[in-house]
Amino acid sequence: MVSNSTFTPDTIAAGFYALSDPLRIKVLELLRSQELCVCDLCDHLGTTQSKLSFHLKTLKEAGLVRARQEGRWIYYSLNLPQFVVLEQYLAEFRRFSPILPIRPPCET
């Protein structure tokens, strides 16, 4: 279990921001099954390395992907513990927040 101390507003916001772009979602989907280098990601996504580098930087800053260098290549993989942090953050709402009925609008 991940402690609540990892639920910082900046960490959570960065994670959800990183998940807010369709190209970044496609990158994460590709990395679900295997580690890939930038050139393979570019080929699969049909995008340029410069465009993809921006998105990979966002994913790395959010802690959702890891990078490792092997020779001149950088390989990317999912950082699953950070996904657990986001999942548990959302689960806290489901578990501890009552579902309130919809209130009628205030009359002015």
Salt bridges, closest charged atoms under 4 A:
ASP21 OD2 - HIS55 ND1 3.76
GLU29 OE1 - ARG32 NH1 3.30
GLU35 OE1 - ARG68 NH2 2.68
GLU61 OE2 - LYS57 NZ 3.36
GLU70 OE1 - ARG68 NH1 2.73
GLU92 OE2 - ARG95 NH2 2.65
